[in-house]
Amino acid sequence: MITITLIGTPTCRRYKKMLKTVRDTANGLSIPHTLHEINDTERLSAYNPLGLPRLIINEQLVASQNPPNVAKITYWLQR
């Protein structure tokens, strides 16, 4: 089971794009996964707001600020 964590605010367009791309890619590959979103202000205060949104797959930072493309997400999900 793959653990995916997205950190950011749901009003951010980059966060929305990252979330959609990750969901579509993981579901398209039929990979069992759990998706955690950290997007409440109390928990976000522990992170640098200039480095958001962030994508973490299996406890490894995969992307920060800019949403990764489908090829990069596929690579990390299949590792």
DOSE-764052 format. One record per atom (N, C-alpha, C, O, CB): atom name; chain; residue number from 0; x, y, z; residue in one letter. Coordinates in Angstrom, 2 decimals, padded with zeros to 5 digits. Glycine has a CB too. Layout:
BEGIN
R_CA_A_NUM_X_Y_Z_A
...
END
This chain:
BEGIN
R_N_A_0_000.84_-001.17_000.00_M
R_CA_A_0_000.00_000.00_000.00_M
R_C_A_0_000.89_001.24_000.00_M
R_O_A_0_001.81_001.36_000.81_M
R_CB_A_0_-000.96_-000.01_001.21_M
R_N_A_1_000.61_002.13_-000.90_I
R_CA_A_1_001.38_003.36_-001.04_I
R_C_A_1_000.69_004.47_-000.25_I
R_O_A_1_-000.53_004.62_-000.30_I
R_CB_A_1_001.53_003.76_-002.53_I
R_N_A_2_001.48_005.24_000.47_T
R_CA_A_2_000.96_006.37_001.22_T
R_C_A_2_001.31_007.66_000.48_T
R_O_A_2_002.48_007.95_000.22_T
R_CB_A_2_001.53_006.38_002.67_T
R_N_A_3_000.29_008.43_000.17_I
R_CA_A_3_000.46_009.69_-000.53_I
R_C_A_3_-000.02_010.80_000.39_I
R_O_A_3_-001.13_010.73_000.93_I
R_CB_A_3_-000.32_009.71_-001.90_I
R_N_A_4_000.80_011.83_000.57_T
R_CA_A_4_000.43_012.97_001.40_T
R_C_A_4_000.56_014.25_000.58_T
R_O_A_4_001.59_014.51_-000.02_T
R_CB_A_4_001.32_013.05_002.68_T
R_N_A_5_-000.50_015.02_000.58_L
R_CA_A_5_-000.51_016.33_-000.08_L
R_C_A_5_-000.62_017.40_000.99_L
R_O_A_5_-001.49_017.33_001.87_L
R_CB_A_5_-001.67_016.44_-001.12_L
R_N_A_6_000.25_018.38_000.92_I
R_CA_A_6_000.27_019.46_001.90_I
R_C_A_6_000.05_020.78_001.16_I
R_O_A_6_000.80_021.13_000.25_I
R_CB_A_6_001.62_019.48_002.70_I
R_N_A_7_-000.98_021.49_001.56_G
R_CA_A_7_-001.26_022.77_000.92_G
R_C_A_7_-002.66_023.25_001.22_G
R_O_A_7_-003.41_022.59_001.95_G
R_CB_A_7_-001.05_022.68_-000.58_G
R_N_A_8_-003.02_024.38_000.67_T
R_CA_A_8_-004.36_024.93_000.88_T
R_C_A_8_-005.26_024.57_-000.29_T
R_O_A_8_-004.84_024.66_-001.44_T
R_CB_A_8_-004.30_026.46_001.07_T
R_N_A_9_-006.49_024.16_000.00_P
R_CA_A_9_-007.39_023.75_-001.08_P
R_C_A_9_-007.81_024.87_-002.02_P
R_O_A_9_-008.38_024.61_-003.07_P
R_CB_A_9_-008.61_023.14_-000.48_P
R_N_A_10_-007.52_026.12_-001.66_T
R_CA_A_10_-007.86_027.23_-002.55_T
R_C_A_10_-006.75_027.52_-003.56_T
R_O_A_10_-006.96_028.30_-004.49_T
R_CB_A_10_-008.15_028.48_-001.73_T
R_N_A_11_-005.60_026.92_-003.38_C
R_CA_A_11_-004.45_027.13_-004.27_C
R_C_A_11_-004.64_026.34_-005.56_C
R_O_A_11_-004.94_025.15_-005.52_C
R_CB_A_11_-003.13_026.72_-003.58_C
R_N_A_12_-004.46_026.99_-006.70_R
R_CA_A_12_-004.66_026.30_-007.99_R
R_C_A_12_-003.61_025.22_-008.21_R
R_O_A_12_-003.90_024.20_-008.82_R
R_CB_A_12_-004.61_027.30_-009.14_R
R_N_A_13_-002.38_025.44_-007.73_R
R_CA_A_13_-001.34_024.41_-007.87_R
R_C_A_13_-001.67_023.18_-007.03_R
R_O_A_13_-001.42_022.05_-007.44_R
R_CB_A_13_000.03_024.97_-007.47_R
R_N_A_14_-002.23_023.41_-005.85_Y
R_CA_A_14_-002.64_022.31_-004.98_Y
R_C_A_14_-003.76_021.51_-005.64_Y
R_O_A_14_-003.73_020.28_-005.65_Y
R_CB_A_14_-003.10_022.84_-003.59_Y
R_N_A_15_-004.75_022.20_-006.19_K
R_CA_A_15_-005.86_021.54_-006.87_K
R_C_A_15_-005.37_020.70_-008.05_K
R_O_A_15_-005.80_019.57_-008.23_K
R_CB_A_15_-006.88_022.58_-007.36_K
R_N_A_16_-004.45_021.26_-008.83_K
R_CA_A_16_-003.91_020.55_-009.99_K
R_C_A_16_-003.13_019.32_-009.53_K
R_O_A_16_-003.25_018.25_-010.12_K
R_CB_A_16_-003.02_021.48_-010.83_K
R_N_A_17_-002.32_019.48_-008.48_M
R_CA_A_17_-001.53_018.37_-007.97_M
R_C_A_17_-002.45_017.26_-007.46_M
R_O_A_17_-002.21_016.08_-007.74_M
R_CB_A_17_-000.59_018.85_-006.84_M
R_N_A_18_-003.48_017.62_-006.72_L
R_CA_A_18_-004.42_016.64_-006.18_L
R_C_A_18_-005.11_015.88_-007.30_L
R_O_A_18_-005.21_014.65_-007.24_L
R_CB_A_18_-005.44_017.34_-005.30_L
R_N_A_19_-005.59_016.58_-008.30_K
R_CA_A_19_-006.29_015.93_-009.42_K
R_C_A_19_-005.36_015.00_-010.18_K
R_O_A_19_-005.73_013.87_-010.51_K
R_CB_A_19_-006.87_016.98_-010.37_K
R_N_A_20_-004.15_015.45_-010.46_T
R_CA_A_20_-003.19_014.64_-011.21_T
R_C_A_20_-002.81_013.38_-010.43_T
R_O_A_20_-002.74_012.30_-011.01_T
R_CB_A_20_-001.94_015.45_-011.54_T
R_N_A_21_-002.57_013.51_-009.15_V
R_CA_A_21_-002.20_012.36_-008.33_V
R_C_A_21_-003.35_011.36_-008.25_V
R_O_A_21_-003.14_010.16_-008.43_V
R_CB_A_21_-001.80_012.82_-006.91_V
R_N_A_22_-004.56_011.85_-008.00_R
R_CA_A_22_-005.73_010.95_-007.93_R
R_C_A_22_-005.94_010.22_-009.25_R
R_O_A_22_-006.11_009.00_-009.26_R
R_CB_A_22_-007.00_011.73_-007.56_R
R_N_A_23_-005.93_010.95_-010.35_D
R_CA_A_23_-006.16_010.35_-011.66_D
R_C_A_23_-005.09_009.32_-012.00_D
R_O_A_23_-005.40_008.25_-012.52_D
R_CB_A_23_-006.20_011.43_-012.74_D
R_N_A_24_-003.84_009.64_-011.71_T
R_CA_A_24_-002.74_008.73_-012.02_T
R_C_A_24_-002.80_007.47_-011.16_T
R_O_A_24_-002.68_006.36_-011.68_T
R_CB_A_24_-001.38_009.43_-011.83_T
R_N_A_25_-002.99_007.62_-009.87_A
R_CA_A_25_-003.05_006.46_-008.97_A
R_C_A_25_-004.25_005.57_-009.30_A
R_O_A_25_-004.12_004.35_-009.31_A
R_CB_A_25_-003.13_006.92_-007.51_A
R_N_A_26_-005.40_006.16_-009.57_N
R_CA_A_26_-006.57_005.37_-009.93_N
R_C_A_26_-006.42_004.73_-011.30_N
R_O_A_26_-006.87_003.60_-011.51_N
R_CB_A_26_-007.82_006.25_-009.90_N
R_N_A_27_-005.79_005.43_-012.22_G
R_CA_A_27_-005.56_004.88_-013.56_G
R_C_A_27_-004.62_003.69_-013.57_G
R_O_A_27_-004.76_002.78_-014.38_G
R_CB_A_27_-005.02_005.95_-014.47_G
R_N_A_28_-003.66_003.71_-012.66_L
R_CA_A_28_-002.70_002.60_-012.55_L
R_C_A_28_-003.23_001.46_-011.67_L
R_O_A_28_-002.60_000.41_-011.57_L
R_CB_A_28_-001.37_003.10_-011.99_L
R_N_A_29_-004.37_001.68_-011.04_S
R_CA_A_29_-004.98_000.70_-010.12_S
R_C_A_29_-004.01_000.28_-009.02_S
R_O_A_29_-003.91_-000.90_-008.68_S
R_CB_A_29_-005.44_-000.53_-010.89_S
R_N_A_30_-003.30_001.26_-008.49_I
R_CA_A_30_-002.35_001.01_-007.41_I
R_C_A_30_-003.06_001.25_-006.08_I
R_O_A_30_-003.66_002.30_-005.89_I
R_CB_A_30_-001.08_001.93_-007.55_I
R_N_A_31_-003.01_000.27_-005.16_P
R_CA_A_31_-003.63_000.50_-003.86_P
R_C_A_31_-002.87_001.61_-003.11_P
R_O_A_31_-001.65_001.56_-002.98_P
R_CB_A_31_-003.64_-000.80_-003.02_P
R_N_A_32_-003.61_002.60_-002.65_H
R_CA_A_32_-002.98_003.75_-002.00_H
R_C_A_32_-003.91_004.37_-000.97_H
R_O_A_32_-005.13_004.18_-001.00_H
R_CB_A_32_-002.55_004.79_-003.04_H
R_N_A_33_-003.31_005.12_-000.08_T
R_CA_A_33_-004.07_005.97_000.83_T
R_C_A_33_-003.62_007.39_000.59_T
R_O_A_33_-002.43_007.67_000.46_T
R_CB_A_33_-003.87_005.54_002.33_T
R_N_A_34_-004.57_008.28_000.53_L
R_CA_A_34_-004.28_009.68_000.25_L
R_C_A_34_-004.63_010.51_001.48_L
R_O_A_34_-005.77_010.52_001.94_L
R_CB_A_34_-005.07_010.18_-000.99_L
R_N_A_35_-003.63_011.20_002.01_H
R_CA_A_35_-003.81_012.08_003.16_H
R_C_A_35_-003.62_013.51_002.69_H
R_O_A_35_-002.68_013.82_001.95_H
R_CB_A_35_-002.82_011.72_004.32_H
R_N_A_36_-004.50_014.37_003.12_E
R_CA_A_36_-004.38_015.79_002.80_E
R_C_A_36_-004.17_016.57_004.09_E
R_O_A_36_-004.92_016.43_005.05_E
R_CB_A_36_-005.64_016.30_002.04_E
R_N_A_37_-003.14_017.38_004.09_I
R_CA_A_37_-002.90_018.29_005.21_I
R_C_A_37_-003.19_019.69_004.69_I
R_O_A_37_-002.40_020.28_003.96_I
R_CB_A_37_-001.41_018.17_005.77_I
R_N_A_38_-004.36_020.20_005.07_N
R_CA_A_38_-004.75_021.49_004.52_N
R_C_A_38_-005.47_022.39_005.53_N
R_O_A_38_-006.07_023.39_005.13_N
R_CB_A_38_-005.63_021.28_003.34_N
R_N_A_39_-005.42_022.06_006.82_D
R_CA_A_39_-005.99_022.97_007.79_D
R_C_A_39_-004.90_023.91_008.31_D
R_O_A_39_-003.73_023.54_008.36_D
R_CB_A_39_-006.65_022.19_008.97_D
R_N_A_40_-005.29_025.12_008.67_T
R_CA_A_40_-004.31_026.15_008.99_T
R_C_A_40_-003.42_025.81_010.19_T
R_O_A_40_-002.25_026.20_010.21_T
R_CB_A_40_-005.01_027.44_009.26_T
R_N_A_41_-003.94_025.12_011.15_E
R_CA_A_41_-003.12_024.75_012.31_E
R_C_A_41_-001.97_023.83_011.92_E
R_O_A_41_-000.84_024.03_012.36_E
R_CB_A_41_-003.99_024.08_013.38_E
R_N_A_42_-002.25_022.84_011.11_R
R_CA_A_42_-001.21_021.90_010.70_R
R_C_A_42_-000.27_022.50_009.65_R
R_O_A_42_000.91_022.16_009.60_R
R_CB_A_42_-001.84_020.62_010.16_R
R_N_A_43_-000.80_023.40_008.81_L
R_CA_A_43_000.04_024.02_007.78_L
R_C_A_43_001.07_024.96_008.37_L
R_O_A_43_002.11_025.21_007.75_L
R_CB_A_43_-000.83_024.78_006.78_L
R_N_A_44_000.82_025.49_009.55_S
R_CA_A_44_001.75_026.43_010.16_S
R_C_A_44_003.09_025.77_010.49_S
R_O_A_44_004.07_026.47_010.73_S
R_CB_A_44_001.15_027.02_011.43_S
R_N_A_45_003.15_024.47_010.50_A
R_CA_A_45_004.41_023.75_010.76_A
R_C_A_45_005.30_023.69_009.52_A
R_O_A_45_006.46_023.28_009.61_A
R_CB_A_45_004.11_022.34_011.26_A
R_N_A_46_004.76_024.08_008.37_Y
R_CA_A_46_005.50_024.01_007.11_Y
R_C_A_46_005.79_025.40_006.59_Y
R_O_A_46_005.08_026.36_006.90_Y
R_CB_A_46_004.73_023.19_006.06_Y
R_N_A_47_006.83_025.51_005.79_N
R_CA_A_47_007.18_026.78_005.16_N
R_C_A_47_006.12_027.10_004.10_N
R_O_A_47_006.00_026.35_003.13_N
R_CB_A_47_008.60_026.72_004.53_N
R_N_A_48_005.37_028.18_004.24_P
R_CA_A_48_004.32_028.47_003.27_P
R_C_A_48_004.85_028.77_001.87_P
R_O_A_48_004.11_028.63_000.90_P
R_CB_A_48_003.50_029.64_003.75_P
R_N_A_49_006.10_029.17_001.76_L
R_CA_A_49_006.67_029.44_000.44_L
R_C_A_49_006.99_028.15_-000.31_L
R_O_A_49_007.22_028.19_-001.52_L
R_CB_A_49_007.92_030.29_000.56_L
R_N_A_50_007.03_027.01_000.38_G
R_CA_A_50_007.33_025.73_-000.25_G
R_C_A_50_006.11_024.89_-000.50_G
R_O_A_50_006.23_023.70_-000.80_G
R_CB_A_50_008.29_024.97_000.61_G
R_N_A_51_004.92_025.49_-000.39_L
R_CA_A_51_003.68_024.73_-000.59_L
R_C_A_51_003.16_024.93_-001.99_L
R_O_A_51_003.42_025.98_-002.58_L
R_CB_A_51_002.62_025.14_000.43_L
R_N_A_52_002.45_024.02_-002.54_P
R_CA_A_52_002.07_022.71_-002.04_P
R_C_A_52_003.22_021.71_-002.14_P
R_O_A_52_004.19_021.92_-002.88_P
R_CB_A_52_000.86_022.19_-002.79_P
R_N_A_53_003.08_020.63_-001.39_R
R_CA_A_53_004.09_019.57_-001.40_R
R_C_A_53_003.42_018.22_-001.63_R
R_O_A_53_002.29_017.99_-001.20_R
R_CB_A_53_004.89_019.55_-000.07_R
R_N_A_54_004.13_017.36_-002.32_L
R_CA_A_54_003.67_016.00_-002.56_L
R_C_A_54_004.69_015.04_-001.97_L
R_O_A_54_005.87_015.08_-002.31_L
R_CB_A_54_003.46_015.72_-004.09_L
R_N_A_55_004.22_014.19_-001.07_I
R_CA_A_55_005.09_013.21_-000.42_I
R_C_A_55_004.53_011.82_-000.73_I
R_O_A_55_003.35_011.55_-000.47_I
R_CB_A_55_005.20_013.45_001.13_I
R_N_A_56_005.37_010.95_-001.27_I
R_CA_A_56_004.97_009.58_-001.57_I
R_C_A_56_005.90_008.65_-000.79_I
R_O_A_56_007.12_008.70_-000.94_I
R_CB_A_56_005.03_009.27_-003.11_I
R_N_A_57_005.29_007.82_000.04_N
R_CA_A_57_006.03_006.90_000.90_N
R_C_A_57_007.13_007.61_001.68_N
R_O_A_57_008.28_007.16_001.71_N
R_CB_A_57_006.63_005.76_000.08_N
R_N_A_58_006.76_008.72_002.30_E
R_CA_A_58_007.63_009.51_003.16_E
R_C_A_58_008.82_010.15_002.45_E
R_O_A_58_009.79_010.54_003.10_E
R_CB_A_58_008.14_008.65_004.25_E
R_N_A_59_008.75_010.27_001.13_Q
R_CA_A_59_009.79_010.96_000.36_Q
R_C_A_59_009.17_012.15_-000.35_Q
R_O_A_59_008.14_012.03_-001.01_Q
R_CB_A_59_010.48_009.99_-000.67_Q
R_N_A_60_009.80_013.30_-000.20_L
R_CA_A_60_009.32_014.50_-000.87_L
R_C_A_60_009.55_014.35_-002.37_L
R_O_A_60_010.69_014.22_-002.83_L
R_CB_A_60_010.02_015.77_-000.33_L
R_N_A_61_008.47_014.39_-003.12_V
R_CA_A_61_008.54_014.19_-004.57_V
R_C_A_61_008.46_015.52_-005.31_V
R_O_A_61_009.16_015.73_-006.30_V
R_CB_A_61_007.42_013.26_-005.04_V
R_N_A_62_007.62_016.42_-004.82_A
R_CA_A_62_007.44_017.71_-005.49_A
R_C_A_62_007.14_018.79_-004.47_A
R_O_A_62_006.47_018.55_-003.46_A
R_CB_A_62_006.32_017.64_-006.54_A
R_N_A_63_007.65_019.97_-004.74_S
R_CA_A_63_007.39_021.13_-003.90_S
R_C_A_63_007.12_022.32_-004.79_S
R_O_A_63_007.87_022.58_-005.74_S
R_CB_A_63_008.59_021.40_-002.94_S
R_N_A_64_006.09_023.04_-004.51_Q
R_CA_A_64_005.63_024.24_-005.20_Q
R_C_A_64_004.96_023.94_-006.53_Q
R_O_A_64_003.79_024.27_-006.70_Q
R_CB_A_64_006.80_025.17_-005.42_Q
R_N_A_65_005.65_023.33_-007.47_N
R_CA_A_65_005.08_023.09_-008.79_N
R_C_A_65_004.57_021.66_-008.92_N
R_O_A_65_005.27_020.72_-008.56_N
R_CB_A_65_006.11_023.39_-009.87_N
R_N_A_66_003.35_021.49_-009.44_P
R_CA_A_66_002.81_020.14_-009.61_P
R_C_A_66_003.65_019.33_-010.59_P
R_O_A_66_004.00_019.83_-011.66_P
R_CB_A_66_001.34_020.20_-010.08_P
R_N_A_67_003.97_018.08_-010.24_P
R_CA_A_67_004.74_017.24_-011.15_P
R_C_A_67_003.87_016.73_-012.29_P
R_O_A_67_002.64_016.73_-012.19_P
R_CB_A_67_005.37_016.05_-010.40_P
R_N_A_68_004.52_016.31_-013.36_N
R_CA_A_68_003.75_015.77_-014.47_N
R_C_A_68_003.38_014.31_-014.20_N
R_O_A_68_003.86_013.71_-013.24_N
R_CB_A_68_004.54_015.89_-015.79_N
R_N_A_69_002.55_013.75_-015.06_V
R_CA_A_69_002.06_012.38_-014.89_V
R_C_A_69_003.21_011.37_-014.90_V
R_O_A_69_003.18_010.40_-014.14_V
R_CB_A_69_001.04_012.04_-015.99_V
R_N_A_70_004.20_011.57_-015.75_A
R_CA_A_70_005.33_010.65_-015.84_A
R_C_A_70_006.09_010.57_-014.52_A
R_O_A_70_006.48_009.48_-014.09_A
R_CB_A_70_006.27_011.07_-016.96_A
R_N_A_71_006.30_011.69_-013.88_K
R_CA_A_71_007.03_011.71_-012.61_K
R_C_A_71_006.21_011.05_-011.50_K
R_O_A_71_006.75_010.30_-010.69_K
R_CB_A_71_007.38_013.16_-012.21_K
R_N_A_72_004.91_011.32_-011.47_I
R_CA_A_72_004.05_010.68_-010.47_I
R_C_A_72_004.01_009.18_-010.69_I
R_O_A_72_004.08_008.40_-009.74_I
R_CB_A_72_002.63_011.27_-010.52_I
R_N_A_73_003.89_008.76_-011.94_T
R_CA_A_73_003.88_007.33_-012.26_T
R_C_A_73_005.16_006.67_-011.81_T
R_O_A_73_005.12_005.58_-011.23_T
R_CB_A_73_003.69_007.13_-013.77_T
R_N_A_74_006.29_007.30_-012.05_Y
R_CA_A_74_007.58_006.77_-011.62_Y
R_C_A_74_007.62_006.53_-010.12_Y
R_O_A_74_008.03_005.46_-009.66_Y
R_CB_A_74_008.70_007.73_-012.02_Y
R_N_A_75_007.19_007.53_-009.35_W
R_CA_A_75_007.25_007.42_-007.89_W
R_C_A_75_006.23_006.42_-007.36_W
R_O_A_75_006.49_005.76_-006.36_W
R_CB_A_75_007.02_008.78_-007.25_W
R_N_A_76_005.08_006.29_-008.01_L
R_CA_A_76_004.08_005.34_-007.55_L
R_C_A_76_004.50_003.89_-007.84_L
R_O_A_76_004.10_002.98_-007.11_L
R_CB_A_76_002.74_005.63_-008.21_L
R_N_A_77_005.28_003.68_-008.86_Q
R_CA_A_77_005.68_002.33_-009.24_Q
R_C_A_77_006.98_001.89_-008.58_Q
R_O_A_77_007.38_000.74_-008.74_Q
R_CB_A_77_005.83_002.24_-010.73_Q
R_N_A_78_007.64_002.74_-007.84_R
R_CA_A_78_008.89_002.39_-007.17_R
R_C_A_78_008.65_001.48_-006.02_R
R_O_A_78_009.59_001.08_-005.34_R
R_CB_A_78_009.61_003.60_-006.69_R
END
